Amino acid sequence: MLRKMGVKSGTMYAAGFASIGLSVASWVASRSVEHAGVDRADRWGIFVGQWAPTFFALGVALRIEETHGPEISSRETHGTRDELIEAGYAEGRMPSRTGV
């Protein structure tokens, strides 16, 4: 769905790195601006920092679709699961957990 909307893997990777920077910035800002203590600053930093793995995972998924999308789609329509696994072994690749 993201790929259809025009989102590229590089955009997701950039969002992941931005999230890491924003995590540090929010921690520093919360610690120095709010006088609620280090606990609240830590919570802000952790909350924003948890976005990064999601963005990186989406970037990896989009990268796979960008590089193997047409290849996977054409294979799914031309062969059974066992034929696809055999073709993968013949090409020197291990099949994924989905069997393709």
C-alpha positions in Angstrom: 0.0 0.0 0.0 2.8 2.4 0.8 4.5 1.6 -2.5 1.3 2.4 -4.4 1.2 5.7 -2.6 4.7 6.5 -3.9 6.6 6.0 -0.7 10.2 4.8 -1.3 12.4 2.8 1.0 14.9 5.7 1.3 12.1 7.8 2.8 11.4 5.2 5.5 15.2 4.9 6.2 15.4 8.7 6.5 12.3 8.7 8.8 14.1 6.1 11.0 17.2 8.2 11.4 15.1 11.3 12.0 13.3 9.4 14.7 16.6 8.7 16.4 17.6 12.3 16.3 14.1 13.4 17.4 14.3 11.0 20.3 17.5 12.6 21.6 16.1 16.1 21.0 12.9 15.3 22.8 14.8 13.9 25.8 17.0 17.0 26.0 14.1 19.3 25.6 11.9 17.6 28.1 14.8 17.4 30.6 15.7 21.1 30.3 12.3 22.7 29.6 10.0 20.7 31.9 10.8 20.5 35.5 9.1 17.1 35.9 12.4 15.3 36.3 14.5 12.8 34.4 11.7 10.1 34.5 9.5 12.1 32.2 12.4 13.0 29.9 13.3 9.3 29.7 9.7 8.4 28.8 9.6 11.0 26.0 12.9 9.8 24.6 12.0 6.1 24.7 8.5 6.8 23.2 9.9 8.6 20.2 12.8 6.2 19.9 10.5 3.3 19.5 9.4 4.6 16.1 12.8 4.0 14.5 12.6 0.2 14.3 9.2 0.5 12.7 10.4 2.9 10.0 13.5 0.8 9.3 11.4 -2.4 9.0 9.0 -0.6 6.6 12.1 0.5 4.7 13.4 -3.0 4.4 10.0 -4.3 3.2 9.7 -1.5 0.6 13.3 -2.3 -0.6 12.4 -5.9 -1.1 9.3 -4.9 -3.1 11.4 -2.4 -5.1 14.0 -5.0 -6.0 12.0 -8.2 -6.2 8.4 -7.1 -6.6 7.9 -7.8 -10.3 9.9 -11.0 -10.0 7.8 -12.4 -7.1 4.5 -11.4 -8.7 5.3 -13.2 -12.0 6.5 -16.3 -10.2 3.4 -16.5 -8.1 1.2 -16.8 -11.2 3.4 -19.3 -12.9 3.9 -22.4 -10.8 3.0 -24.3 -7.6 4.7 -23.7 -4.3 7.0 -26.7 -4.8 8.0 -25.5 -8.2 8.9 -22.1 -6.8 10.9 -23.6 -4.0 12.8 -25.8 -6.5 13.4 -22.8 -8.8 14.8 -20.9 -5.8 17.3 -23.7 -4.9 18.3 -23.9 -8.6 19.1 -20.2 -8.6 21.2 -20.6 -5.4 18.7 -18.9 -3.1 17.1 -20.2 0.0 13.3 -19.9 0.0 11.8 -17.4 2.4 9.6 -18.5 5.3 6.6 -17.8 3.0 7.8 -20.5 0.7 8.5 -18.2 -2.2 
